[in-house]
Amino acid sequence: MVPEVYVVRVYRRRLGRRVQLVGRVEAPGGSRYARFASLADLAAILGAPRMHLKKRSAKKSMGQADATTVGRG
């Protein structure tokens, strides 16, 4: 089995009754990524990264925002 490496960036975290995480999972180098808005989204991305990690387009690499999250389009 070959180990897989991903960068997980957590931008917001709120602990309490419901743990809320918002962030991004990236392949090394940042060329492929997926955003997550919950712990369930993060688990789905890490469970099937090839299905969720998308290539960064030229527009997005120039600093434009992306609203893509798992389960949200």
BAKOLPA-753983 format. One line per field, with one value per atom (N, C-alpha, C): x, y, z; atom name; residue in one letter. Coordinates in Angstrom, 3 decimals, decimal comma. Layout:
REM BAKOLPA-753983
xx	(X;...)
yy	(Y;...)
zz	(Z;...)
atom	(CA;...)
res	(a;...)
END
This chain:
REM BAKOLPA-753983
xx	(0,839;0,000;0,887;0,587;1,349;0,678;1,437;0,822;0,375;-0,707;-1,219;-1,014;-0,676;-0,409;-1,371;-2,018;-2,919;-2,669;-2,918;-2,852;-4,291;-4,591;-5,932;-5,816;-6,500;-6,501;-7,868;-7,862;-9,104;-9,155;-10,151;-10,280;-11,134;-12,147;-12,994;-13,301;-13,353;-13,671;-14,487;-15,587;-16,407;-16,728;-16,396;-16,663;-17,912;-18,576;-19,795;-20,637;-21,942;-22,826;-22,605;-22,448;-22,147;-20,776;-19,873;-18,553;-18,699;-18,273;-18,326;-16,909;-16,598;-15,309;-15,547;-14,774;-14,818;-13,379;-13,108;-11,741;-11,578;-10,387;-10,002;-9,009;-9,124;-8,165;-7,441;-6,112;-5,323;-4,367;-4,128;-3,027;-1,751;-0,608;0,622;0,833;1,194;1,370;0,145;-0,997;-2,205;-2,901;-2,507;-3,134;-4,500;-4,780;-6,079;-6,592;-7,881;-8,408;-9,907;-10,424;-11,864;-12,120;-13,229;-13,618;-14,568;-14,549;-15,492;-16,137;-17,371;-18,123;-18,634;-18,145;-18,536;-17,548;-17,612;-16,767;-17,137;-18,426;-18,875;-18,303;-18,269;-17,668;-16,192;-15,478;-14,050;-13,839;-14,653;-14,544;-14,809;-15,791;-16,102;-14,935;-14,323;-13,181;-12,022;-11,690;-10,562;-10,867;-12,142;-12,537;-12,443;-12,639;-12,588;-11,987;-10,711;-10,122;-10,126;-9,956;-9,915;-11,251;-12,327;-13,650;-13,912;-13,340;-13,661;-12,643;-11,368;-10,367;-10,423;-10,645;-10,771;-9,550;-9,236;-8,122;-8,495;-7,542;-7,731;-7,689;-8,683;-8,699;-7,805;-7,512;-6,652;-7,289;-8,615;-9,302;-9,173;-9,397;-9,373;-7,972;-6,958;-5,602;-5,213;-5,998;-5,727;-6,390;-6,994;-7,529;-9,032;-9,756;-11,210;-11,724;-12,813;-13,396;-14,097;-14,204;-14,893;-15,875;-17,117;-18,150;-18,346;-17,477;-17,652;-17,353;-18,318;-18,104;-18,714;-18,282;-18,836;-20,300;-21,144;-22,560;-23,286;-22,583;-23,231;-23,023;-22,556;-22,465;-21,097)
yy	(-1,180;0,000;1,248;2,161;3,400;4,465;5,127;6,176;7,360;7,978;9,156;10,364;11,494;12,712;13,797;14,462;15,564;16,671;17,902;19,051;19,393;19,428;19,792;21,153;22,133;23,486;23,723;24,019;24,317;25,821;26,466;27,914;28,357;27,559;27,867;26,571;26,679;25,513;25,985;25,302;25,622;24,305;24,242;23,042;23,270;22,222;22,312;21,089;21,275;20,143;19,625;20,535;20,158;20,700;19,822;20,270;20,786;22,012;22,599;22,887;22,388;22,639;23,173;24,164;24,684;24,770;24,236;24,289;23,677;23,167;22,700;21,563;20,570;19,473;19,665;19,608;19,805;18,644;18,332;17,442;18,275;17,654;18,432;19,282;20,522;21,452;22,314;21,917;22,719;22,711;21,813;21,820;21,142;20,279;19,613;19,842;20,160;20,468;20,214;20,208;20,156;20,923;21,635;22,368;21,516;21,692;20,989;21,968;21,650;22,526;21,763;20,536;19,753;18,602;17,971;16,812;15,671;15,548;14,515;14,760;16,023;16,358;15,970;16,301;15,974;14,474;13,707;12,243;11,704;12,267;11,828;12,103;13,261;13,615;12,667;12,431;11,565;10,097;9,738;8,369;8,047;9,042;8,855;10,100;10,372;11,629;11,789;10,727;10,870;11,344;11,003;11,422;12,899;13,394;14,731;15,809;15,478;16,505;16,939;18,220;18,787;19,627;19,703;20,541;21,998;22,783;24,228;24,795;25,619;26,245;27,478;28,000;29,178;30,369;30,537;31,655;31,565;30,380;30,216;30,420;30,048;30,234;31,704;32,558;33,990;34,685;33,911;34,499;34,590;34,087;34,133;33,061;33,354;32,428;31,287;30,155;28,983;28,524;28,273;27,889;26,384;25,600;24,158;23,528;22,782;21,960;20,604;19,620;18,291;18,353;17,758;17,715;19,023;20,023;21,302;21,756;20,872;21,233;21,328)
zz	(0,000;0,000;0,000;-0,904;-1,026;-0,160;0,711;1,530;0,671;1,074;0,384;1,284;0,680;1,433;0,960;1,914;1,615;2,625;2,223;3,119;3,485;4,781;5,242;5,916;5,340;5,902;6,541;7,819;8,526;8,727;8,123;8,205;9,383;9,701;10,851;11,572;12,897;13,711;14,893;15,109;16,265;16,967;18,242;19,021;19,859;20,192;20,988;20,721;20,779;20,490;19,082;18,149;16,764;16,403;16,056;15,613;14,190;13,958;12,628;12,152;10,984;10,369;8,965;8,577;7,218;6,757;5,574;5,095;3,731;3,501;2,181;2,304;1,436;1,334;0,012;0,032;-1,184;-1,383;-2,640;-2,973;-2,838;-2,555;-2,452;-3,709;-3,509;-4,611;-4,863;-4,306;-4,401;-5,747;-6,670;-7,993;-7,995;-7,029;-6,913;-5,501;-5,381;-4,060;-3,992;-2,784;-2,529;-1,250;-1,219;-0,018;0,797;2,111;2,972;3,929;4,337;5,231;6,443;6,631;7,803;7,967;9,114;9,368;8,425;8,097;7,158;5,762;5,328;4,030;4,015;5,072;5,160;5,081;5,801;5,775;4,367;3,667;2,303;1,360;1,492;0,639;0,882;2,141;2,456;2,154;2,142;1,825;0,339;-0,508;-1,961;-2,608;-2,355;-2,829;-4,348;-5,086;-6,552;-7,104;-6,404;-6,846;-6,502;-5,406;-4,913;-5,276;-5,350;-5,617;-7,076;-7,295;-8,636;-8,963;-10,252;-10,686;-10,564;-10,171;-10,082;-11,493;-11,827;-13,150;-13,142;-14,307;-14,417;-13,713;-13,833;-13,184;-11,676;-11,128;-9,679;-9,122;-9,886;-9,389;-9,374;-10,052;-10,061;-8,876;-7,963;-6,755;-6,679;-7,677;-7,618;-6,682;-5,999;-5,031;-5,743;-5,039;-5,539;-4,480;-4,865;-3,903;-3,857;-4,477;-4,529;-3,177;-2,675;-1,487;-1,755;-1,027;-1,158;-0,800;-1,624;-1,355;-1,631;-2,088;-2,358;-3,806;-4,664;-6,081;-6,518)
atom	(N;CA;C;N;CA;C;N;CA;C;N;CA;C;N;CA;C;N;CA;C;N;CA;C;N;CA;C;N;CA;C;N;CA;C;N;CA;C;N;CA;C;N;CA;C;N;CA;C;N;CA;C;N;CA;C;N;CA;C;N;CA;C;N;CA;C;N;CA;C;N;CA;C;N;CA;C;N;CA;C;N;CA;C;N;CA;C;N;CA;C;N;CA;C;N;CA;C;N;CA;C;N;CA;C;N;CA;C;N;CA;C;N;CA;C;N;CA;C;N;CA;C;N;CA;C;N;CA;C;N;CA;C;N;CA;C;N;CA;C;N;CA;C;N;CA;C;N;CA;C;N;CA;C;N;CA;C;N;CA;C;N;CA;C;N;CA;C;N;CA;C;N;CA;C;N;CA;C;N;CA;C;N;CA;C;N;CA;C;N;CA;C;N;CA;C;N;CA;C;N;CA;C;N;CA;C;N;CA;C;N;CA;C;N;CA;C;N;CA;C;N;CA;C;N;CA;C;N;CA;C;N;CA;C;N;CA;C;N;CA;C;N;CA;C;N;CA;C;N;CA;C;N;CA;C)
res	(m;m;m;v;v;v;p;p;p;e;e;e;v;v;v;y;y;y;v;v;v;v;v;v;r;r;r;v;v;v;y;y;y;r;r;r;r;r;r;r;r;r;l;l;l;g;g;g;r;r;r;r;r;r;v;v;v;q;q;q;l;l;l;v;v;v;g;g;g;r;r;r;v;v;v;e;e;e;a;a;a;p;p;p;g;g;g;g;g;g;s;s;s;r;r;r;y;y;y;a;a;a;r;r;r;f;f;f;a;a;a;s;s;s;l;l;l;a;a;a;d;d;d;l;l;l;a;a;a;a;a;a;i;i;i;l;l;l;g;g;g;a;a;a;p;p;p;r;r;r;m;m;m;h;h;h;l;l;l;k;k;k;k;k;k;r;r;r;s;s;s;a;a;a;k;k;k;k;k;k;s;s;s;m;m;m;g;g;g;q;q;q;a;a;a;d;d;d;a;a;a;t;t;t;t;t;t;v;v;v;g;g;g;r;r;r;g;g;g)
END
